Structures are given as C-alpha cells and as structure tokens.
C-alpha cells in the first residue's frame, strides 16, 4: 500500500537546500529591482554586461544566503514541513 503524500516528507537536508534555493532566487530578483543590473553610460561593460548581469546578481544572492541571508530560508524550510533546528 502506498502511504498518503502528507506522510511522505523529504529529508531535512533536501528541504533546507530547496529553501536556500528559493531565498537565493528571491534575493536575486530583489537585487535586480534595487538597481543591481546593467548600468547605463559611457563607462559600462556594454552588451557583455547586459548579458551577464543576472549571473552576477545570482552569485551575490548565493553569497548572501551562505552568510545567513535575511532569514527567509528558515521560514520556508518550516513551511515546507521541516522540523529540525537550523543547521
């Protein structure tokens, strides 16, 4: 017999990794809206900067999450059914 989905919970490490991915995506999007993107003017990176600005924002967001982020990971982790302490 197959157990109901509500009783099947992924491992905590998998849930935490997904929560970190979600916080990273959120922060990358917010960095873009905050103006951290391709710059305008004479002394910019040109079309290359436009092409790769999203990669820079994502790398910066990942670094922010590794440094503790804004606390969104833990809230998302618990909302997804995670129950252990932060780790």
SULWOBEL-V55828 format. One record per backbone hydrogen bond with DSSP energy under -0.5 kcal/mol. NH is the residue of the N-H (numbers start at 1). CO is the residue of the C=O. If there is no record, write none. Layout:
((NH,CO) (NH,CO))
This chain:
((7,4) (8,4) (8,5) (9,7) (15,11) (16,12) (17,13) (18,14) (19,15) (20,16) (21,17) (22,18) (23,19) (24,20) (25,21) (26,22) (27,23) (28,24) (29,25) (30,26) (31,27) (32,28) (33,29) (34,30) (35,32) (36,31) (37,35) (44,41) (48,45) (49,45) (50,46) (51,47) (52,48) (53,49) (56,52) (57,53) (58,54) (59,55) (60,56) (61,57) (62,58) (63,59) (64,60) (65,61) (66,62) (67,63) (68,65) (69,64) (71,68) (75,71) (76,72) (77,73) (78,74) (79,75) (80,76) (81,78) (82,77))
